[in-house]
Amino acid sequence: MSDAPTTDRCDGCGEPTTDALARTVRLSVDRATIDTQRLCPECFAEWIQRYQTEMGGGSTSSSDSEIIVD
């Protein structure tokens, strides 16, 4: 068995990324998964910033929004 990390493509930019660096973003409503994306560190950072701007009113101190990262 190989100890080499698994490499898949980022759903955001399409670049290869290893499991150790990838982040999975899941959108769920009422416990039903609506969307799942595997993102490289750069695309994940962009996703977080876009989420905070669009859903959190641009503020990271909102108590109404919650970000959970696997």
Backbone as a chain_set.jsonl record, in Angstrom:
{"seq": "MSDAPTTDRCDGCGEPTTDALARTVRLSVDRATIDTQRLCPECFAEWIQRYQTEMGGGSTSSSDSEIIVD", "coords": {"N": [[0.845, -1.18, 0.0], [0.538, 2.223, -0.79], [1.871, 5.213, 0.663], [1.504, 7.63, -0.434], [-0.015, 10.825, -0.862], [-3.459, 11.313, -1.784], [-4.429, 12.757, -4.835], [-6.628, 15.03, -6.181], [-8.732, 17.062, -8.28], [-9.35, 20.568, -7.82], [-12.571, 21.882, -7.315], [-13.047, 24.499, -7.82], [-10.924, 25.845, -9.347], [-9.805, 23.821, -10.829], [-7.23, 22.89, -10.595], [-4.79, 20.422, -9.611], [-4.89, 19.096, -6.296], [-3.823, 18.007, -3.08], [-5.204, 15.7, -0.647], [-4.462, 16.508, 1.916], [-4.26, 19.265, 1.716], [-6.664, 20.148, 0.666], [-9.99, 21.475, 1.115], [-13.311, 20.78, 2.097], [-16.37, 22.062, 1.218], [-19.618, 22.166, 2.286], [-22.952, 22.746, 1.561], [-25.797, 22.861, 3.366], [-29.262, 22.496, 3.98], [-31.715, 22.326, 6.322], [-30.622, 19.894, 7.181], [-30.26, 18.526, 4.786], [-28.06, 17.91, 2.185], [-27.167, 20.313, -0.127], [-25.166, 21.2, -1.849], [-21.788, 20.281, -2.562], [-18.391, 21.037, -2.449], [-15.005, 20.589, -3.369], [-12.153, 22.227, -2.52], [-9.1, 23.961, -3.287], [-6.517, 25.54, -1.238], [-6.356, 28.316, -2.029], [-8.74, 28.804, -3.5], [-10.548, 28.152, -1.49], [-10.071, 30.182, 0.383], [-10.961, 32.372, -1.115], [-13.649, 31.618, -1.344], [-14.52, 31.749, 1.33], [-14.201, 34.505, 1.831], [-16.019, 35.555, -0.069], [-18.398, 34.406, 0.917], [-18.588, 35.655, 3.442], [-18.921, 38.301, 2.621], [-21.276, 38.241, 0.99], [-23.219, 36.782, 2.473], [-22.839, 37.354, 5.14], [-22.986, 40.044, 5.408], [-20.584, 41.31, 5.083], [-19.277, 41.462, 7.464], [-17.35, 39.814, 9.929], [-18.209, 39.319, 12.428], [-20.814, 38.616, 12.825], [-23.414, 37.039, 14.559], [-25.341, 35.464, 13.519], [-24.5, 33.899, 11.402], [-22.721, 30.928, 10.513], [-19.768, 29.152, 9.987], [-18.658, 26.044, 9.131], [-15.986, 23.918, 8.805], [-14.81, 21.009, 7.299]], "CA": [[0.0, 0.0, 0.0], [1.325, 3.445, -0.916], [1.584, 6.289, 1.603], [1.416, 8.865, -1.2], [-1.313, 11.485, -0.696], [-4.391, 11.282, -2.91], [-4.525, 14.042, -5.521], [-7.819, 15.256, -6.995], [-8.799, 18.436, -8.789], [-10.153, 21.565, -7.118], [-13.815, 22.195, -8.017], [-13.049, 25.919, -8.156], [-10.003, 26.222, -10.42], [-9.433, 22.647, -11.605], [-5.841, 22.507, -10.345], [-4.632, 19.279, -8.697], [-4.596, 19.41, -4.901], [-3.791, 16.79, -2.267], [-6.18, 15.64, 0.444], [-3.977, 17.259, 3.079], [-4.444, 20.703, 1.501], [-8.023, 20.448, 0.198], [-11.071, 21.7, 2.069], [-14.609, 20.457, 1.532], [-17.43, 22.992, 1.605], [-20.939, 21.563, 2.086], [-24.1, 23.608, 1.819], [-26.919, 22.034, 3.818], [-30.469, 23.166, 4.444], [-32.527, 21.359, 7.058], [-29.831, 18.65, 7.199], [-30.139, 17.955, 3.447], [-26.946, 18.5, 1.46], [-27.559, 20.975, -1.359], [-23.996, 21.286, -2.708], [-20.502, 19.946, -1.953], [-17.273, 21.431, -3.295], [-13.653, 20.334, -2.883], [-11.431, 23.431, -2.911], [-7.702, 24.159, -2.907], [-6.441, 26.622, -0.249], [-6.631, 29.633, -2.609], [-10.178, 28.888, -3.794], [-11.256, 28.135, -0.214], [-9.961, 31.539, 0.943], [-11.874, 33.206, -1.897], [-15.012, 31.222, -0.997], [-14.805, 32.311, 2.666], [-14.371, 35.957, 1.696], [-17.281, 35.782, -0.78], [-19.474, 34.058, 1.849], [-18.699, 36.715, 4.446], [-19.434, 39.503, 1.967], [-22.638, 38.074, 0.501], [-24.149, 36.229, 3.454], [-22.614, 37.901, 6.466], [-23.012, 41.501, 5.375], [-19.224, 41.825, 5.063], [-18.733, 41.451, 8.817], [-17.051, 38.476, 10.447], [-18.667, 39.235, 13.812], [-22.237, 38.304, 12.863], [-23.729, 35.823, 15.333], [-26.35, 34.714, 12.79], [-23.901, 33.008, 10.413], [-21.777, 29.973, 11.064], [-18.998, 28.44, 8.98], [-18.083, 24.803, 9.658], [-15.075, 23.368, 7.813], [-14.37, 19.635, 7.559]], "C": [[0.89, 1.242, 0.0], [0.893, 4.465, 0.127], [1.477, 7.633, 0.889], [0.033, 9.488, -1.023], [-2.155, 11.395, -1.964], [-4.472, 12.674, -3.509], [-5.772, 14.051, -6.394], [-7.796, 16.7, -7.453], [-9.724, 19.299, -7.936], [-11.399, 21.843, -7.952], [-13.882, 23.667, -8.427], [-12.206, 26.257, -9.365], [-9.557, 25.047, -11.287], [-8.006, 22.18, -11.413], [-5.783, 21.297, -9.42], [-4.315, 19.755, -7.283], [-4.661, 18.126, -4.087], [-4.84, 16.862, -1.171], [-5.754, 16.496, 1.63], [-4.21, 18.755, 2.948], [-5.875, 21.084, 1.151], [-8.982, 20.666, 1.364], [-12.376, 21.369, 1.362], [-15.643, 21.408, 2.101], [-18.749, 22.313, 1.28], [-22.009, 22.575, 2.444], [-25.263, 22.705, 2.163], [-28.054, 22.922, 4.285], [-31.346, 22.104, 5.083], [-31.915, 19.958, 6.997], [-29.738, 17.936, 5.858], [-29.012, 18.671, 2.708], [-27.418, 19.025, 0.115], [-26.388, 20.972, -2.349], [-22.758, 20.9, -1.905], [-19.411, 20.324, -2.938], [-15.963, 21.096, -2.603], [-12.793, 21.477, -3.414], [-9.977, 23.415, -2.447], [-7.647, 25.33, -1.917], [-6.796, 28.006, -0.812], [-8.13, 29.812, -2.892], [-11.002, 28.882, -2.51], [-11.224, 29.527, 0.423], [-10.889, 32.496, 0.208], [-13.327, 32.901, -1.549], [-15.418, 31.823, 0.348], [-15.057, 33.809, 2.558], [-15.69, 36.291, 1.003], [-18.475, 35.487, 0.132], [-19.675, 35.181, 2.865], [-19.288, 37.985, 3.853], [-20.912, 39.365, 1.615], [-23.635, 37.642, 1.573], [-24.007, 36.857, 4.834], [-22.607, 39.409, 6.498], [-21.626, 42.113, 5.391], [-18.55, 41.81, 6.415], [-18.473, 40.021, 9.271], [-17.572, 38.29, 11.861], [-20.146, 38.899, 13.932], [-22.496, 37.006, 13.617], [-24.766, 34.96, 14.626], [-25.762, 33.721, 11.782], [-22.859, 32.123, 11.081], [-21.089, 29.248, 9.922], [-18.371, 27.238, 9.652], [-17.26, 24.188, 8.54], [-14.681, 21.969, 8.238], [-12.906, 19.503, 7.29]], "O": [[1.887, 1.293, 0.72], [-0.291, 4.579, 0.445], [1.369, 8.67, 1.544], [-0.975, 8.781, -1.031], [-1.626, 11.399, -3.075], [-4.572, 13.663, -2.782], [-5.948, 13.18, -7.246], [-6.926, 17.472, -7.048], [-10.732, 18.831, -7.408], [-11.301, 22.02, -9.166], [-14.684, 24.038, -9.285], [-12.692, 26.879, -10.309], [-8.992, 25.25, -12.362], [-7.601, 21.178, -12.002], [-6.63, 21.154, -8.538], [-3.559, 20.709, -7.098], [-5.474, 17.249, -4.379], [-5.308, 17.942, -0.811], [-6.588, 17.135, 2.272], [-4.345, 19.449, 3.956], [-6.26, 22.24, 1.327], [-8.804, 20.114, 2.449], [-12.532, 21.643, 0.172], [-15.775, 21.544, 3.317], [-18.984, 21.925, 0.136], [-21.968, 23.185, 3.512], [-25.674, 21.877, 1.351], [-27.836, 23.963, 4.904], [-31.678, 21.1, 4.453], [-32.617, 18.969, 6.787], [-29.186, 16.838, 5.793], [-29.009, 19.898, 2.616], [-27.994, 18.288, -0.685], [-26.588, 20.767, -3.546], [-22.688, 21.162, -0.705], [-19.485, 19.98, -4.118], [-15.822, 21.294, -1.396], [-12.709, 21.677, -4.626], [-9.661, 22.924, -1.363], [-8.638, 26.046, -1.769], [-7.467, 28.787, -0.138], [-8.712, 30.846, -2.562], [-12.043, 29.535, -2.443], [-12.237, 29.995, 0.942], [-11.534, 33.339, 0.833], [-14.15, 33.813, -1.466], [-16.524, 32.343, 0.492], [-16.019, 34.322, 3.129], [-16.403, 37.201, 1.429], [-19.456, 36.23, 0.124], [-20.804, 35.604, 3.115], [-20.069, 38.672, 4.51], [-21.71, 40.258, 1.902], [-24.779, 38.096, 1.571], [-24.964, 36.883, 5.607], [-22.255, 40.002, 7.518], [-21.481, 43.301, 5.677], [-17.362, 42.115, 6.512], [-19.281, 39.126, 9.025], [-17.402, 37.218, 12.443], [-20.684, 38.897, 15.039], [-21.864, 35.988, 13.338], [-25.05, 33.847, 15.07], [-26.455, 32.798, 11.354], [-22.214, 32.501, 12.059], [-21.747, 28.78, 8.993], [-17.636, 27.382, 10.629], [-17.774, 23.959, 7.445], [-14.271, 21.747, 9.378], [-12.344, 18.419, 7.45]]}, "num_chains": 1, "name": "protein.A"}
